[in-house]
Amino acid sequence: QVQLVESGGGLVQPGGSLRLSCAASRSIFSRYFTGWYRRAPGKQREMVARFSGSGTNYADSVKGRFTISRDNAKNTVYLQMNSLKPEDTAVYYCNAEPLFGGMSYWGQGTQVTVSS
């Protein structure tokens, strides 16, 4: 089993930046694809950024503004979010998906609010 704990959310003004962190309870990068998803009020959860077999994938709405990265030694995945917009307001979730199928794991979510 894997526990994922997100941190780094908060209130930021439009144009500002935040960095989200997702700490895993154990080493997972060799067995799991990891990524970030979000759910805005009244909307379905959507993929924001993730590591995949072909590299990294980003939602069109965040390309050029968000960057996903990871620190293998710390078992941590990051999401650097720049040039934030009000429409980025959502609960952001960390996800770990097994490379070869099976149960995915989710963090508890962290709220990001972009507002002046």
Backbone bond lengths (Angstrom), bond angles and torsions (degrees), N, CA, C in turn:
res aa  C-N    CA-C-N  psi(-1)  N-CA   C-N-CA  omega(-1)  CA-C   N-CA-C  phi
1 Q - - - 1.455 - - 1.524 109.77 -
2 V 1.334 114.80 152.10 1.453 121.06 -177.73 1.522 108.79 -127.52
3 Q 1.307 116.35 130.18 1.463 121.22 170.98 1.518 108.69 -103.34
4 L 1.323 115.15 134.90 1.463 121.84 179.11 1.525 108.21 -120.51
5 V 1.307 116.59 129.59 1.462 120.82 -178.45 1.519 109.09 -125.30
6 E 1.335 115.62 115.67 1.462 120.48 179.18 1.522 110.56 -90.16
7 S 1.307 114.85 154.38 1.468 121.49 173.98 1.514 108.62 -155.37
8 G 1.328 115.54 166.71 1.451 119.40 174.92 1.514 115.67 106.00
9 G 1.317 117.37 -5.61 1.451 118.92 179.00 1.518 111.91 -72.58
10 G 1.328 115.19 173.38 1.450 119.08 179.21 1.507 111.84 161.58
11 L 1.309 114.55 -166.59 1.463 122.34 179.47 1.527 109.06 -100.74
12 V 1.308 116.36 130.02 1.461 120.92 -179.34 1.524 108.72 -141.55
13 Q 1.303 116.03 150.68 1.457 120.36 178.54 1.528 110.61 -79.38
14 P 1.317 117.03 155.29 1.470 119.71 175.34 1.527 110.55 -54.27
15 G 1.324 115.00 137.98 1.451 120.99 -176.46 1.511 114.07 89.31
16 G 1.314 117.23 -9.63 1.457 121.38 -178.81 1.513 113.04 -82.41
17 S 1.330 114.67 -175.99 1.473 121.38 -176.86 1.519 110.60 -132.26
18 L 1.311 114.37 152.81 1.455 122.65 171.83 1.522 107.98 -144.75
19 R 1.326 115.44 153.85 1.448 119.78 171.63 1.515 108.81 -124.15
20 L 1.306 115.23 120.51 1.455 121.66 176.31 1.524 109.81 -91.94
21 S 1.315 114.87 146.12 1.466 120.83 176.38 1.514 109.57 -124.50
22 C 1.313 115.59 147.12 1.456 121.85 176.16 1.517 107.50 -133.47
23 A 1.307 115.82 109.44 1.466 121.07 -179.46 1.519 110.03 -97.09
24 A 1.318 115.99 125.93 1.465 121.56 177.85 1.526 110.27 -93.15
25 S 1.335 115.07 150.64 1.463 120.10 -176.46 1.521 112.80 -73.67
26 R 1.324 116.47 -15.61 1.466 120.21 177.64 1.516 108.86 -155.05
27 S 1.313 115.46 174.68 1.453 120.93 179.52 1.523 109.91 -66.09
28 I 1.327 116.53 123.39 1.463 119.21 -174.19 1.524 113.77 -129.13
29 F 1.315 118.70 -15.53 1.455 119.65 -167.26 1.520 113.43 -65.57
30 S 1.307 117.17 -24.70 1.465 119.11 179.97 1.524 111.87 -79.42
31 R 1.321 118.13 -14.57 1.462 121.12 -175.81 1.521 113.30 -121.24
32 Y 1.325 117.17 -11.13 1.470 120.44 -175.01 1.519 110.63 -132.15
33 F 1.326 114.56 142.90 1.454 120.47 162.58 1.523 106.52 -81.10
34 T 1.309 116.83 136.32 1.457 119.90 179.26 1.520 110.21 -120.02
35 G 1.317 114.62 154.10 1.446 117.56 -178.64 1.510 112.62 -170.38
36 W 1.317 113.77 -179.06 1.455 122.11 179.87 1.521 109.95 -121.87
37 Y 1.326 115.13 138.52 1.445 123.12 176.20 1.524 107.29 -128.51
38 R 1.307 115.66 166.13 1.458 118.69 176.35 1.528 110.46 -146.41
39 R 1.321 114.03 155.46 1.460 120.79 175.31 1.517 108.18 -132.23
40 A 1.307 115.03 114.80 1.462 121.05 176.81 1.528 109.36 -88.29
41 P 1.307 117.77 157.32 1.466 120.42 -179.68 1.523 111.67 -55.24
42 G 1.320 116.20 127.87 1.447 121.26 177.83 1.515 115.23 75.84
43 K 1.319 116.96 7.35 1.469 120.00 -178.57 1.518 110.61 -123.23
44 Q 1.326 114.76 164.26 1.458 119.67 176.30 1.518 110.61 -79.64
45 R 1.319 114.51 157.46 1.452 119.26 176.17 1.520 109.70 -65.24
46 E 1.334 115.92 140.11 1.455 120.44 -179.28 1.525 110.34 -133.74
47 M 1.306 114.53 152.09 1.459 120.43 176.35 1.524 108.61 -72.54
48 V 1.304 116.59 135.62 1.463 122.07 176.67 1.522 110.14 -103.96
49 A 1.318 115.86 -53.89 1.460 121.51 -179.29 1.522 108.01 -158.67
50 R 1.315 116.17 143.08 1.455 118.65 179.83 1.515 110.87 -157.12
51 F 1.315 114.59 155.31 1.453 121.65 170.53 1.531 107.50 -86.73
52 S 1.319 115.63 138.32 1.451 120.62 178.99 1.523 108.93 -136.12
53 G 1.331 115.41 -178.27 1.450 119.15 179.10 1.522 113.55 -63.82
54 S 1.328 116.33 -22.00 1.461 120.48 -177.63 1.523 112.47 -102.88
55 G 1.311 117.19 5.13 1.462 119.72 179.67 1.506 111.65 128.69
56 T 1.320 116.34 -120.66 1.460 120.66 179.59 1.531 109.87 -124.73
57 N 1.314 115.10 147.90 1.452 121.74 177.27 1.522 109.06 -124.21
58 Y 1.308 115.99 142.03 1.456 121.46 178.22 1.527 109.95 -131.02
59 A 1.316 114.83 146.93 1.456 118.90 170.07 1.525 108.28 -66.33
60 D 1.320 116.67 145.05 1.466 120.13 -179.22 1.524 111.79 -56.67
61 S 1.311 115.89 -33.87 1.460 120.35 -175.60 1.527 113.69 -69.35
62 V 1.334 117.23 -15.41 1.469 119.42 -177.21 1.526 112.82 -117.67
63 K 1.315 117.78 -4.02 1.466 120.01 -179.20 1.520 110.97 -57.98
64 G 1.316 114.87 134.20 1.460 120.37 -179.49 1.516 114.00 85.94
65 R 1.337 116.79 -11.18 1.462 120.19 179.84 1.531 112.20 -116.00
66 F 1.325 117.15 -34.25 1.465 121.57 -177.71 1.528 109.56 -109.49
67 T 1.323 115.00 148.08 1.453 120.80 176.63 1.520 109.69 -137.07
68 I 1.325 115.55 127.97 1.463 120.88 175.46 1.517 108.59 -96.57
69 S 1.324 115.44 141.07 1.461 120.75 178.07 1.527 108.40 -150.53
70 R 1.310 115.57 172.57 1.455 118.46 179.49 1.514 110.74 -150.21
71 D 1.320 114.85 156.24 1.460 123.14 176.61 1.521 106.30 -121.88
72 N 1.315 116.48 104.08 1.458 120.55 -176.00 1.526 112.05 -60.77
73 A 1.320 116.56 -38.72 1.462 120.05 -177.33 1.531 111.82 -65.61
74 K 1.324 115.92 -29.19 1.469 120.35 -178.83 1.523 112.36 -100.09
75 N 1.330 117.72 0.24 1.469 121.35 -176.86 1.524 111.33 51.85
76 T 1.295 116.22 43.09 1.469 121.70 -173.13 1.523 110.77 -129.03
77 V 1.322 114.23 138.02 1.460 122.24 175.03 1.527 107.59 -111.47
78 Y 1.317 115.83 141.03 1.462 120.73 -178.36 1.523 110.76 -120.13
79 L 1.306 115.02 155.49 1.458 121.04 170.57 1.530 106.78 -133.11
80 Q 1.316 115.53 106.95 1.451 121.08 175.67 1.517 107.86 -86.54
81 M 1.316 116.48 122.07 1.460 121.59 -176.63 1.528 108.73 -118.25
82 N 1.308 115.73 116.52 1.469 121.94 179.46 1.521 109.91 -116.25
83 S 1.312 115.66 163.66 1.469 121.81 178.00 1.523 110.88 49.82
84 L 1.296 115.68 48.42 1.462 120.18 -175.07 1.520 111.69 -65.86
85 K 1.329 113.98 145.98 1.455 122.36 -178.32 1.532 109.41 -121.03
86 P 1.307 117.95 156.95 1.474 119.33 177.44 1.526 112.46 -55.01
87 E 1.322 117.20 -32.76 1.464 119.46 -179.67 1.521 113.22 -72.83
88 D 1.312 117.85 -5.31 1.467 121.08 172.95 1.530 111.45 -82.95
89 T 1.306 116.57 -6.34 1.461 120.17 179.08 1.526 110.64 -61.29
90 A 1.323 116.18 124.45 1.464 121.38 -175.93 1.521 108.96 -177.43
91 V 1.319 114.75 170.93 1.464 120.45 165.98 1.525 106.85 -90.49
92 Y 1.306 115.78 127.38 1.459 121.36 -177.51 1.525 109.30 -103.34
93 Y 1.325 114.47 132.60 1.454 121.60 -176.85 1.511 111.31 -120.14
94 C 1.291 115.35 140.27 1.452 122.48 172.69 1.530 108.60 -90.83
95 N 1.319 116.09 143.05 1.459 121.22 -178.24 1.515 111.02 -134.43
96 A 1.331 115.61 144.13 1.464 121.72 172.55 1.521 107.58 -127.96
97 E 1.322 115.73 117.57 1.463 122.65 -176.76 1.524 108.92 -113.02
98 P 1.340 118.28 125.16 1.463 119.61 -178.54 1.528 111.95 -59.25
99 L 1.316 116.63 142.72 1.465 121.05 -179.19 1.522 111.64 -62.02
100 F 1.316 118.13 -34.33 1.456 121.60 -172.23 1.516 112.77 -119.39
101 G 1.311 115.97 30.69 1.456 120.32 175.99 1.508 112.53 92.59
102 G 1.332 115.56 161.33 1.450 120.22 -178.30 1.514 110.39 121.81
103 M 1.294 114.79 -169.83 1.458 120.02 -174.59 1.526 112.30 -75.72
104 S 1.324 114.67 134.87 1.456 120.46 173.76 1.522 109.73 -88.51
105 Y 1.308 115.66 157.10 1.463 121.88 177.93 1.523 109.67 -118.40
106 W 1.329 113.71 145.78 1.457 120.57 -179.70 1.526 110.16 -129.00
107 G 1.321 114.81 146.69 1.444 119.69 170.95 1.516 110.65 -81.22
108 Q 1.331 115.68 179.86 1.459 120.31 -175.91 1.527 112.07 -82.68
109 G 1.315 116.95 -13.57 1.454 121.66 178.95 1.517 112.64 95.19
110 T 1.316 114.37 151.30 1.456 121.00 175.91 1.530 108.54 -136.18
111 Q 1.315 116.33 134.52 1.463 120.97 -174.72 1.527 110.63 -81.94
112 V 1.317 114.72 131.74 1.463 121.79 172.34 1.525 107.34 -119.54
113 T 1.317 115.95 123.72 1.457 121.11 179.18 1.521 108.82 -123.97
114 V 1.323 115.48 123.94 1.457 121.42 -179.88 1.531 107.40 -112.09
115 S 1.314 114.80 110.02 1.458 119.24 -174.53 1.520 110.34 -159.00
116 S 1.310 115.12 147.69 1.459 119.55 175.93 1.525 110.35 -94.24
